[in-house]
Amino acid sequence: MNLFEVDNMEEKKYCYKYPHPAVTTDCVIFGFDGKRLHILLIERGLEPYKGNWALPGGFLKMDETVEESHSK
């Protein structure tokens, strides 16, 4: 049963009390210029840690695979 396809709001209400994991994915992307190894970082635009450097990534949506989330 996929809870996000259930039309019965009463059933959704009771199922929501169970833990819902938040899954995130990050990409580690390396480059090499012949002398040095480089890594791709992004500057966070949102809190938490706005303005800090981070690996590119984000939250996995319910209807996507890990591979699909990397292409966002």
mmCIF file as gemmi writes it, N, C-alpha and C atoms, coordinates in Angstrom:
data_model
loop_
_atom_site.group_PDB
_atom_site.id
_atom_site.type_symbol
_atom_site.label_atom_id
_atom_site.label_alt_id
_atom_site.label_comp_id
_atom_site.label_asym_id
_atom_site.label_entity_id
_atom_site.label_seq_id
_atom_site.pdbx_PDB_ins_code
_atom_site.Cartn_x
_atom_site.Cartn_y
_atom_site.Cartn_z
_atom_site.occupancy
_atom_site.B_iso_or_equiv
_atom_site.pdbx_formal_charge
_atom_site.auth_seq_id
_atom_site.auth_asym_id
_atom_site.pdbx_PDB_model_num
ATOM 1 N N . MET Axp A 1 ? 0.847 -1.187 0 1 0 ? 1 A 1
ATOM 2 C CA . MET Axp A 1 ? 0 0 0 1 0 ? 1 A 1
ATOM 3 C C . MET Axp A 1 ? 0.886 1.241 0 1 0 ? 1 A 1
ATOM 4 N N . ASN Axp A 2 ? 0.664 2.132 -0.893 1 0 ? 2 A 1
ATOM 5 C CA . ASN Axp A 2 ? 1.377 3.4 -0.946 1 0 ? 2 A 1
ATOM 6 C C . ASN Axp A 2 ? 0.506 4.452 -0.267 1 0 ? 2 A 1
ATOM 7 N N . LEU Axp A 3 ? 0.962 4.979 0.86 1 0 ? 3 A 1
ATOM 8 C CA . LEU Axp A 3 ? 0.151 5.922 1.635 1 0 ? 3 A 1
ATOM 9 C C . LEU Axp A 3 ? -0.135 7.213 0.882 1 0 ? 3 A 1
ATOM 10 N N . PHE Axp A 4 ? 0.688 7.531 -0.109 1 0 ? 4 A 1
ATOM 11 C CA . PHE Axp A 4 ? 0.492 8.768 -0.841 1 0 ? 4 A 1
ATOM 12 C C . PHE Axp A 4 ? -0.525 8.615 -1.958 1 0 ? 4 A 1
ATOM 13 N N . GLU Axp A 5 ? -1.046 7.4 -2.146 1 0 ? 5 A 1
ATOM 14 C CA . GLU Axp A 5 ? -2.092 7.172 -3.135 1 0 ? 5 A 1
ATOM 15 C C . GLU Axp A 5 ? -3.427 6.835 -2.475 1 0 ? 5 A 1
ATOM 16 N N . VAL Axp A 6 ? -3.469 6.844 -1.155 1 0 ? 6 A 1
ATOM 17 C CA . VAL Axp A 6 ? -4.691 6.514 -0.424 1 0 ? 6 A 1
ATOM 18 C C . VAL Axp A 6 ? -5.629 7.715 -0.478 1 0 ? 6 A 1
ATOM 19 N N . ASP Axp A 7 ? -6.862 7.474 -0.89 1 0 ? 7 A 1
ATOM 20 C CA . ASP Axp A 7 ? -7.839 8.561 -0.975 1 0 ? 7 A 1
ATOM 21 C C . ASP Axp A 7 ? -8.535 8.816 0.354 1 0 ? 7 A 1
ATOM 22 N N . ASN Axp A 8 ? -8.489 7.857 1.247 1 0 ? 8 A 1
ATOM 23 C CA . ASN Axp A 8 ? -9.18 7.949 2.521 1 0 ? 8 A 1
ATOM 24 C C . ASN Axp A 8 ? -8.357 8.811 3.487 1 0 ? 8 A 1
ATOM 25 N N . MET Axp A 9 ? -8.804 10.032 3.735 1 0 ? 9 A 1
ATOM 26 C CA . MET Axp A 9 ? -8.062 10.943 4.611 1 0 ? 9 A 1
ATOM 27 C C . MET Axp A 9 ? -7.975 10.41 6.034 1 0 ? 9 A 1
ATOM 28 N N . GLU Axp A 10 ? -8.966 9.671 6.474 1 0 ? 10 A 1
ATOM 29 C CA . GLU Axp A 10 ? -8.94 9.106 7.822 1 0 ? 10 A 1
ATOM 30 C C . GLU Axp A 10 ? -7.775 8.129 7.956 1 0 ? 10 A 1
ATOM 31 N N . GLU Axp A 11 ? -7.566 7.325 6.931 1 0 ? 11 A 1
ATOM 32 C CA . GLU Axp A 11 ? -6.458 6.365 6.95 1 0 ? 11 A 1
ATOM 33 C C . GLU Axp A 11 ? -5.116 7.098 6.94 1 0 ? 11 A 1
ATOM 34 N N . LYS Axp A 12 ? -5.006 8.159 6.171 1 0 ? 12 A 1
ATOM 35 C CA . LYS Axp A 12 ? -3.77 8.941 6.145 1 0 ? 12 A 1
ATOM 36 C C . LYS Axp A 12 ? -3.488 9.546 7.514 1 0 ? 12 A 1
ATOM 37 N N . LYS Axp A 13 ? -4.546 10.005 8.18 1 0 ? 13 A 1
ATOM 38 C CA . LYS Axp A 13 ? -4.382 10.643 9.481 1 0 ? 13 A 1
ATOM 39 C C . LYS Axp A 13 ? -3.747 9.679 10.477 1 0 ? 13 A 1
ATOM 40 N N . TYR Axp A 14 ? -4.187 8.44 10.487 1 0 ? 14 A 1
ATOM 41 C CA . TYR Axp A 14 ? -3.668 7.473 11.453 1 0 ? 14 A 1
ATOM 42 C C . TYR Axp A 14 ? -2.306 6.929 11.051 1 0 ? 14 A 1
ATOM 43 N N . CYS Axp A 15 ? -2.027 6.851 9.793 1 0 ? 15 A 1
ATOM 44 C CA . CYS Axp A 15 ? -0.727 6.347 9.347 1 0 ? 15 A 1
ATOM 45 C C . CYS Axp A 15 ? 0.37 7.377 9.555 1 0 ? 15 A 1
ATOM 46 N N . TYR Axp A 16 ? 0.022 8.64 9.604 1 0 ? 16 A 1
ATOM 47 C CA . TYR Axp A 16 ? 1.029 9.69 9.71 1 0 ? 16 A 1
ATOM 48 C C . TYR Axp A 16 ? 1.751 9.677 11.049 1 0 ? 16 A 1
ATOM 49 N N . LYS Axp A 17 ? 1.165 9.07 12.077 1 0 ? 17 A 1
ATOM 50 C CA . LYS Axp A 17 ? 1.789 9.095 13.404 1 0 ? 17 A 1
ATOM 51 C C . LYS Axp A 17 ? 3.052 8.246 13.468 1 0 ? 17 A 1
ATOM 52 N N . TYR Axp A 18 ? 3.288 7.418 12.473 1 0 ? 18 A 1
ATOM 53 C CA . TYR Axp A 18 ? 4.484 6.593 12.464 1 0 ? 18 A 1
ATOM 54 C C . TYR Axp A 18 ? 5.654 7.39 11.91 1 0 ? 18 A 1
ATOM 55 N N . PRO Axp A 19 ? 6.88 7.025 12.312 1 0 ? 19 A 1
ATOM 56 C CA . PRO Axp A 19 ? 8.054 7.786 11.855 1 0 ? 19 A 1
ATOM 57 C C . PRO Axp A 19 ? 8.161 7.851 10.333 1 0 ? 19 A 1
ATOM 58 N N . HIS Axp A 20 ? 8.559 9.008 9.853 1 0 ? 20 A 1
ATOM 59 C CA . HIS Axp A 20 ? 8.772 9.234 8.42 1 0 ? 20 A 1
ATOM 60 C C . HIS Axp A 20 ? 10.229 9.65 8.23 1 0 ? 20 A 1
ATOM 61 N N . PRO Axp A 21 ? 11.048 8.786 7.68 1 0 ? 21 A 1
ATOM 62 C CA . PRO Axp A 21 ? 12.447 9.173 7.502 1 0 ? 21 A 1
ATOM 63 C C . PRO Axp A 21 ? 12.596 10.243 6.426 1 0 ? 21 A 1
ATOM 64 N N . ALA Axp A 22 ? 13.539 11.124 6.633 1 0 ? 22 A 1
ATOM 65 C CA . ALA Axp A 22 ? 13.9 12.116 5.62 1 0 ? 22 A 1
ATOM 66 C C . ALA Axp A 22 ? 15.199 11.63 4.989 1 0 ? 22 A 1
ATOM 67 N N . VAL Axp A 23 ? 15.139 11.257 3.73 1 0 ? 23 A 1
ATOM 68 C CA . VAL Axp A 23 ? 16.303 10.707 3.044 1 0 ? 23 A 1
ATOM 69 C C . VAL Axp A 23 ? 16.916 11.785 2.159 1 0 ? 23 A 1
ATOM 70 N N . THR Axp A 24 ? 18.21 11.981 2.296 1 0 ? 24 A 1
ATOM 71 C CA . THR Axp A 24 ? 18.919 12.927 1.445 1 0 ? 24 A 1
ATOM 72 C C . THR Axp A 24 ? 20.037 12.209 0.698 1 0 ? 24 A 1
ATOM 73 N N . THR Axp A 25 ? 20.407 12.766 -0.417 1 0 ? 25 A 1
ATOM 74 C CA . THR Axp A 25 ? 21.535 12.236 -1.181 1 0 ? 25 A 1
ATOM 75 C C . THR Axp A 25 ? 22.506 13.374 -1.463 1 0 ? 25 A 1
ATOM 76 N N . ASP Axp A 26 ? 23.769 13.048 -1.48 1 0 ? 26 A 1
ATOM 77 C CA . ASP Axp A 26 ? 24.807 14.006 -1.839 1 0 ? 26 A 1
ATOM 78 C C . ASP Axp A 26 ? 25.664 13.394 -2.932 1 0 ? 26 A 1
ATOM 79 N N . CYS Axp A 27 ? 26.193 14.227 -3.787 1 0 ? 27 A 1
ATOM 80 C CA . CYS Axp A 27 ? 27.082 13.785 -4.871 1 0 ? 27 A 1
ATOM 81 C C . CYS Axp A 27 ? 28.5 14.237 -4.56 1 0 ? 27 A 1
ATOM 82 N N . VAL Axp A 28 ? 29.443 13.335 -4.742 1 0 ? 28 A 1
ATOM 83 C CA . VAL Axp A 28 ? 30.855 13.682 -4.617 1 0 ? 28 A 1
ATOM 84 C C . VAL Axp A 28 ? 31.424 13.657 -6.028 1 0 ? 28 A 1
ATOM 85 N N . ILE Axp A 29 ? 31.76 14.832 -6.535 1 0 ? 29 A 1
ATOM 86 C CA . ILE Axp A 29 ? 32.218 14.967 -7.921 1 0 ? 29 A 1
ATOM 87 C C . ILE Axp A 29 ? 33.653 15.489 -7.908 1 0 ? 29 A 1
ATOM 88 N N . PHE Axp A 30 ? 34.551 14.674 -8.454 1 0 ? 30 A 1
ATOM 89 C CA . PHE Axp A 30 ? 35.967 15.019 -8.502 1 0 ? 30 A 1
ATOM 90 C C . PHE Axp A 30 ? 36.361 15.457 -9.9 1 0 ? 30 A 1
ATOM 91 N N . GLY Axp A 31 ? 37.362 16.303 -9.965 1 0 ? 31 A 1
ATOM 92 C CA . GLY Axp A 31 ? 37.978 16.693 -11.223 1 0 ? 31 A 1
ATOM 93 C C . GLY Axp A 31 ? 39.491 16.675 -11.045 1 0 ? 31 A 1
ATOM 94 N N . PHE Axp A 32 ? 40.197 16.483 -12.119 1 0 ? 32 A 1
ATOM 95 C CA . PHE Axp A 32 ? 41.662 16.455 -12.064 1 0 ? 32 A 1
ATOM 96 C C . PHE Axp A 32 ? 42.192 17.268 -13.231 1 0 ? 32 A 1
ATOM 97 N N . ASP Axp A 33 ? 43.026 18.254 -12.942 1 0 ? 33 A 1
ATOM 98 C CA . ASP Axp A 33 ? 43.55 19.128 -13.997 1 0 ? 33 A 1
ATOM 99 C C . ASP Axp A 33 ? 44.948 18.729 -14.463 1 0 ? 33 A 1
ATOM 100 N N . GLY Axp A 34 ? 45.381 17.543 -14.112 1 0 ? 34 A 1
ATOM 101 C CA . GLY Axp A 34 ? 46.715 17.074 -14.475 1 0 ? 34 A 1
ATOM 102 C C . GLY Axp A 34 ? 47.723 17.231 -13.358 1 0 ? 34 A 1
ATOM 103 N N . LYS Axp A 35 ? 47.406 18.118 -12.41 1 0 ? 35 A 1
ATOM 104 C CA . LYS Axp A 35 ? 48.307 18.34 -11.276 1 0 ? 35 A 1
ATOM 105 C C . LYS Axp A 35 ? 47.605 18.174 -9.935 1 0 ? 35 A 1
ATOM 106 N N . ARG Axp A 36 ? 46.366 18.662 -9.877 1 0 ? 36 A 1
ATOM 107 C CA . ARG Axp A 36 ? 45.657 18.667 -8.592 1 0 ? 36 A 1
ATOM 108 C C . ARG Axp A 36 ? 44.282 18.029 -8.726 1 0 ? 36 A 1
ATOM 109 N N . LEU Axp A 37 ? 43.861 17.43 -7.633 1 0 ? 37 A 1
ATOM 110 C CA . LEU Axp A 37 ? 42.517 16.866 -7.542 1 0 ? 37 A 1
ATOM 111 C C . LEU Axp A 37 ? 41.585 17.958 -7.018 1 0 ? 37 A 1
ATOM 112 N N . HIS Axp A 38 ? 40.425 18.121 -7.64 1 0 ? 38 A 1
ATOM 113 C CA . HIS Axp A 38 ? 39.44 19.125 -7.232 1 0 ? 38 A 1
ATOM 114 C C . HIS Axp A 38 ? 38.151 18.414 -6.852 1 0 ? 38 A 1
ATOM 115 N N . ILE Axp A 39 ? 37.357 19.073 -5.995 1 0 ? 39 A 1
ATOM 116 C CA . ILE Axp A 39 ? 36.045 18.548 -5.614 1 0 ? 39 A 1
ATOM 117 C C . ILE Axp A 39 ? 35.017 19.667 -5.801 1 0 ? 39 A 1
ATOM 118 N N . LEU Axp A 40 ? 33.85 19.312 -6.324 1 0 ? 40 A 1
ATOM 119 C CA . LEU Axp A 40 ? 32.792 20.291 -6.552 1 0 ? 40 A 1
ATOM 120 C C . LEU Axp A 40 ? 32.043 20.541 -5.25 1 0 ? 40 A 1
ATOM 121 N N . LEU Axp A 41 ? 31.95 21.804 -4.865 1 0 ? 41 A 1
ATOM 122 C CA . LEU Axp A 41 ? 31.183 22.222 -3.694 1 0 ? 41 A 1
ATOM 123 C C . LEU Axp A 41 ? 30.208 23.314 -4.122 1 0 ? 41 A 1
ATOM 124 N N . ILE Axp A 42 ? 29.14 23.463 -3.347 1 0 ? 42 A 1
ATOM 125 C CA . ILE Axp A 42 ? 28.184 24.548 -3.572 1 0 ? 42 A 1
ATOM 126 C C . ILE Axp A 42 ? 28.142 25.424 -2.327 1 0 ? 42 A 1
ATOM 127 N N . GLU Axp A 43 ? 27.771 26.672 -2.508 1 0 ? 43 A 1
ATOM 128 C CA . GLU Axp A 43 ? 27.541 27.539 -1.359 1 0 ? 43 A 1
ATOM 129 C C . GLU Axp A 43 ? 26.059 27.473 -1.03 1 0 ? 43 A 1
ATOM 130 N N . ARG Axp A 44 ? 25.752 27.087 0.219 1 0 ? 44 A 1
ATOM 131 C CA . ARG Axp A 44 ? 24.352 26.926 0.613 1 0 ? 44 A 1
ATOM 132 C C . ARG Axp A 44 ? 23.63 28.268 0.556 1 0 ? 44 A 1
ATOM 133 N N . GLY Axp A 45 ? 22.451 28.257 -0.082 1 0 ? 45 A 1
ATOM 134 C CA . GLY Axp A 45 ? 21.657 29.473 -0.2 1 0 ? 45 A 1
ATOM 135 C C . GLY Axp A 45 ? 20.549 29.567 0.829 1 0 ? 45 A 1
ATOM 136 N N . LEU Axp A 46 ? 20.319 28.475 1.55 1 0 ? 46 A 1
ATOM 137 C CA . LEU Axp A 46 ? 19.231 28.431 2.531 1 0 ? 46 A 1
ATOM 138 C C . LEU Axp A 46 ? 19.743 27.946 3.881 1 0 ? 46 A 1
ATOM 139 N N . GLU Axp A 47 ? 19.032 28.316 4.924 1 0 ? 47 A 1
ATOM 140 C CA . GLU Axp A 47 ? 19.322 27.779 6.258 1 0 ? 47 A 1
ATOM 141 C C . GLU Axp A 47 ? 18.897 26.318 6.301 1 0 ? 47 A 1
ATOM 142 N N . PRO Axp A 48 ? 19.486 25.486 7.101 1 0 ? 48 A 1
ATOM 143 C CA . PRO Axp A 48 ? 20.578 25.814 8.015 1 0 ? 48 A 1
ATOM 144 C C . PRO Axp A 48 ? 21.905 25.931 7.277 1 0 ? 48 A 1
ATOM 145 N N . TYR Axp A 49 ? 22.821 26.6 7.891 1 0 ? 49 A 1
ATOM 146 C CA . TYR Axp A 49 ? 24.192 26.757 7.377 1 0 ? 49 A 1
ATOM 147 C C . TYR Axp A 49 ? 24.266 27.589 6.093 1 0 ? 49 A 1
ATOM 148 N N . LYS Axp A 50 ? 23.361 28.537 5.946 1 0 ? 50 A 1
ATOM 149 C CA . LYS Axp A 50 ? 23.38 29.42 4.773 1 0 ? 50 A 1
ATOM 150 C C . LYS Axp A 50 ? 24.755 30.077 4.649 1 0 ? 50 A 1
ATOM 151 N N . GLY Axp A 51 ? 25.293 30.082 3.429 1 0 ? 51 A 1
ATOM 152 C CA . GLY Axp A 51 ? 26.591 30.69 3.175 1 0 ? 51 A 1
ATOM 153 C C . GLY Axp A 51 ? 27.769 29.745 3.341 1 0 ? 51 A 1
ATOM 154 N N . ASN Axp A 52 ? 27.553 28.578 3.918 1 0 ? 52 A 1
ATOM 155 C CA . ASN Axp A 52 ? 28.629 27.594 4.074 1 0 ? 52 A 1
ATOM 156 C C . ASN Axp A 52 ? 28.745 26.726 2.835 1 0 ? 52 A 1
ATOM 157 N N . TRP Axp A 53 ? 29.884 26.062 2.706 1 0 ? 53 A 1
ATOM 158 C CA . TRP Axp A 53 ? 30.131 25.164 1.586 1 0 ? 53 A 1
ATOM 159 C C . TRP Axp A 53 ? 29.588 23.779 1.89 1 0 ? 53 A 1
ATOM 160 N N . ALA Axp A 54 ? 29.072 23.108 0.86 1 0 ? 54 A 1
ATOM 161 C CA . ALA Axp A 54 ? 28.488 21.775 1.037 1 0 ? 54 A 1
ATOM 162 C C . ALA Axp A 54 ? 28.614 20.983 -0.261 1 0 ? 54 A 1
ATOM 163 N N . LEU Axp A 55 ? 28.448 19.679 -0.147 1 0 ? 55 A 1
ATOM 164 C CA . LEU Axp A 55 ? 28.358 18.836 -1.336 1 0 ? 55 A 1
ATOM 165 C C . LEU Axp A 55 ? 27.008 19.074 -1.996 1 0 ? 55 A 1
ATOM 166 N N . PRO Axp A 56 ? 26.917 19.03 -3.321 1 0 ? 56 A 1
ATOM 167 C CA . PRO Axp A 56 ? 25.613 19.169 -3.971 1 0 ? 56 A 1
ATOM 168 C C . PRO Axp A 56 ? 24.727 17.976 -3.637 1 0 ? 56 A 1
ATOM 169 N N . GLY Axp A 57 ? 23.479 18.24 -3.337 1 0 ? 57 A 1
ATOM 170 C CA . GLY Axp A 57 ? 22.545 17.164 -3 1 0 ? 57 A 1
ATOM 171 C C . GLY Axp A 57 ? 21.214 17.73 -2.571 1 0 ? 57 A 1
ATOM 172 N N . GLY Axp A 58 ? 20.379 16.866 -2.029 1 0 ? 58 A 1
ATOM 173 C CA . GLY Axp A 58 ? 19.074 17.311 -1.57 1 0 ? 58 A 1
ATOM 174 C C . GLY Axp A 58 ? 18.215 16.154 -1.106 1 0 ? 58 A 1
ATOM 175 N N . PHE Axp A 59 ? 16.974 16.463 -0.781 1 0 ? 59 A 1
ATOM 176 C CA . PHE Axp A 59 ? 16.044 15.461 -0.274 1 0 ? 59 A 1
ATOM 177 C C . PHE Axp A 59 ? 15.526 14.576 -1.398 1 0 ? 59 A 1
ATOM 178 N N . LEU Axp A 60 ? 15.381 13.323 -1.1 1 0 ? 60 A 1
ATOM 179 C CA . LEU Axp A 60 ? 14.82 12.347 -2.029 1 0 ? 60 A 1
ATOM 180 C C . LEU Axp A 60 ? 13.301 12.472 -1.994 1 0 ? 60 A 1
ATOM 181 N N . LYS Axp A 61 ? 12.69 12.683 -3.149 1 0 ? 61 A 1
ATOM 182 C CA . LYS Axp A 61 ? 11.227 12.748 -3.224 1 0 ? 61 A 1
ATOM 183 C C . LYS Axp A 61 ? 10.66 11.335 -3.148 1 0 ? 61 A 1
ATOM 184 N N . MET Axp A 62 ? 9.41 11.226 -2.751 1 0 ? 62 A 1
ATOM 185 C CA . MET Axp A 62 ? 8.794 9.911 -2.558 1 0 ? 62 A 1
ATOM 186 C C . MET Axp A 62 ? 8.722 9.103 -3.846 1 0 ? 62 A 1
ATOM 187 N N . ASP Axp A 63 ? 8.64 9.762 -4.986 1 0 ? 63 A 1
ATOM 188 C CA . ASP Axp A 63 ? 8.437 9.043 -6.248 1 0 ? 63 A 1
ATOM 189 C C . ASP Axp A 63 ? 9.7 8.961 -7.104 1 0 ? 63 A 1
ATOM 190 N N . GLU Axp A 64 ? 10.893 9.189 -6.52 1 0 ? 64 A 1
ATOM 191 C CA . GLU Axp A 64 ? 12.103 9.128 -7.325 1 0 ? 64 A 1
ATOM 192 C C . GLU Axp A 64 ? 13.125 8.166 -6.728 1 0 ? 64 A 1
ATOM 193 N N . THR Axp A 65 ? 14 7.701 -7.584 1 0 ? 65 A 1
ATOM 194 C CA . THR Axp A 65 ? 15.074 6.82 -7.142 1 0 ? 65 A 1
ATOM 195 C C . THR Axp A 65 ? 16.271 7.674 -6.722 1 0 ? 65 A 1
ATOM 196 N N . VAL Axp A 66 ? 17.23 7.038 -6.072 1 0 ? 66 A 1
ATOM 197 C CA . VAL Axp A 66 ? 18.449 7.744 -5.683 1 0 ? 66 A 1
ATOM 198 C C . VAL Axp A 66 ? 19.153 8.28 -6.924 1 0 ? 66 A 1
ATOM 199 N N . GLU Axp A 67 ? 19.19 7.477 -7.972 1 0 ? 67 A 1
ATOM 200 C CA . GLU Axp A 67 ? 19.838 7.906 -9.206 1 0 ? 67 A 1
ATOM 201 C C . GLU Axp A 67 ? 19.147 9.135 -9.8 1 0 ? 67 A 1
ATOM 202 N N . GLU Axp A 68 ? 17.817 9.164 -9.751 1 0 ? 68 A 1
ATOM 203 C CA . GLU Axp A 68 ? 17.073 10.311 -10.279 1 0 ? 68 A 1
ATOM 204 C C . GLU Axp A 68 ? 17.322 11.568 -9.449 1 0 ? 68 A 1
ATOM 205 N N . SER Axp A 69 ? 17.474 11.41 -8.146 1 0 ? 69 A 1
ATOM 206 C CA . SER Axp A 69 ? 17.681 12.583 -7.29 1 0 ? 69 A 1
ATOM 207 C C . SER Axp A 69 ? 19.016 13.254 -7.578 1 0 ? 69 A 1
ATOM 208 N N . HIS Axp A 70 ? 20.001 12.508 -8.047 1 0 ? 70 A 1
ATOM 209 C CA . HIS Axp A 70 ? 21.31 13.093 -8.348 1 0 ? 70 A 1
ATOM 210 C C . HIS Axp A 70 ? 21.279 13.977 -9.58 1 0 ? 70 A 1
ATOM 211 N N . SER Axp A 71 ? 20.309 13.777 -10.447 1 0 ? 71 A 1
ATOM 212 C CA . SER Axp A 71 ? 20.278 14.558 -11.684 1 0 ? 71 A 1
ATOM 213 C C . SER Axp A 71 ? 19.522 15.877 -11.532 1 0 ? 71 A 1
ATOM 214 N N . LYS Axp A 72 ? 19.011 16.171 -10.349 1 0 ? 72 A 1
ATOM 215 C CA . LYS Axp A 72 ? 18.283 17.428 -10.144 1 0 ? 72 A 1
ATOM 216 C C . LYS Axp A 72 ? 19.221 18.61 -10.208 1 0 ? 72 A 1
